[in-house]
Amino acid sequence: GWPVAQSLDSGLVSKAYKEERPIHQKGLRRYRGSSGAVDAYLEQKTQHQISVPFYICGKLCGVLSVVQLSSDFHSEPREEVPWGFDDEAVTYVAATATVLGESIEANWRRMRAQQ
């Protein structure tokens, strides 16, 4: 299993889950609502994050989260790496979350039909 757990009481994943909407946060080092549990375990720093809830059978089931990490809060972006996420990226992640939920649901229905 995953060796670190993050509570649903704090952080952007929790906020996306509770509010049932995409969350796009730039510059997390300045955002007080972020949780550092996973960052501490990975010994990385989350700089930017998109978190989008997904649904299975019409029920909220989880959150797809995309992050941009660095090994240092103050490291400069490298030119070959796009820094941060734009609004178009949020649209892509939201579409991916929809496909994820639909794929899990279709597989679940297929498995039930085979029983």
Backbone hydrogen bonds, N-H to C=O, Kabsch-Sander energy under -0.5 kcal/mol:
donor,donor_aa,acceptor,acceptor_aa,energy
10,S,7,S,-0.8
11,G,33,G,-1.5
15,K,11,G,-1.8
16,A,12,L,-2.7
17,Y,13,V,-2.2
18,K,14,S,-3.1
19,E,15,K,-2.7
20,E,16,A,-1.0
21,R,16,A,-1.1
23,I,51,S,-2.9
25,Q,23,I,-0.5
25,Q,49,Q,-2.9
26,K,24,H,-0.5
27,G,47,Q,-0.6
28,L,47,Q,-2.8
30,R,27,G,-2.0
31,Y,28,L,-1.4
32,R,30,R,-0.6
34,S,31,Y,-1.0
40,A,36,G,-2.8
41,Y,37,A,-1.7
42,L,38,V,-2.6
43,E,39,D,-1.3
44,Q,39,D,-1.7
45,K,70,S,-2.9
47,Q,45,K,-0.6
47,Q,68,Q,-3.3
48,H,68,Q,-1.1
49,Q,25,Q,-2.3
50,I,66,V,-2.7
51,S,23,I,-2.5
52,V,64,L,-2.8
54,F,62,G,-2.6
56,I,59,K,-2.5
59,K,56,I,-1.8
61,C,54,F,-2.6
62,G,54,F,-1.5
64,L,52,V,-3.0
65,S,63,V,-0.6
66,V,50,I,-3.0
68,Q,48,H,-2.3
69,L,67,V,-0.5
70,S,45,K,-2.0
75,S,72,D,-1.4
81,V,78,R,-1.5
84,G,82,P,-0.6
89,A,86,D,-0.6
90,V,86,D,-1.2
91,T,87,D,-1.7
92,Y,88,E,-2.1
93,V,89,A,-2.6
94,A,90,V,-2.5
95,A,91,T,-2.2
96,T,92,Y,-2.3
97,A,93,V,-2.4
98,T,94,A,-1.9
99,V,95,A,-2.3
100,L,96,T,-2.7
101,G,97,A,-2.4
102,E,98,T,-2.5
103,S,99,V,-2.6
104,I,100,L,-2.4
105,E,101,G,-2.3
106,A,102,E,-2.5
107,N,103,S,-2.4
108,W,104,I,-2.5
109,R,105,E,-2.6
110,R,106,A,-2.3
111,M,107,N,-2.5
112,R,108,W,-2.1
113,A,109,R,-2.2
114,Q,110,R,-1.3
115,Q,111,M,-0.6
115,Q,112,R,-0.8
